[in-house]
Amino acid sequence: MKMLFKSVFAATALAIISLSTTTRAESAAPQAVDQVDIQRYAGKWYEIAHLPMYFQRKCVSNITAQYSLNIDQSMRVLNSCQIANGEMISSEGVAYPQNQGNSKLKVSFLPQGLRWIPFTKGHYWVLRVDPEYKVALVGGPSNKYLWILSRETQLDEVTYQSYLETAKHYGYDVTKLIKLPH
């Protein structure tokens, strides 16, 4: 009986290890695209979906991000959204390129005089962008943050599903995505 228990336990453990290895093999660590044309990326983007995050907890609709290039090659970031009472709120920050291809940025929303403080900038990696710069998938090296952005307020279902597949490939839990109206 003891031998049977050990055999069942060993087989179960082997199955669990095999299953977890298989699950991990299906996803890859997030990777930024090689190159982003920052001039084409600049402009207004509408958020189609995002993973829950503290900074967007009050937003109920009309989430946008406006990017413009600064003289020093950093980008001005203006995030806006509508809250429950109908008021539009916004947060202004700056994004600093972290690689030659401008696909990895660090973003700070602290006041300008405090942006030097270490560990106060968030990762902003462009994980996928279509050739016309109409749809983008943005995340970072971890799977905590994810946004699907579009130049239009709506995204057709086929394109949306395609970007979800990319996010899943990178290990994001897309079942937690929040879609808010425009």
Order of alpha helices (4+ residues) and beta strands (2+ residues): alpha-alpha-beta-beta-beta-beta-beta-beta-beta-beta-alpha
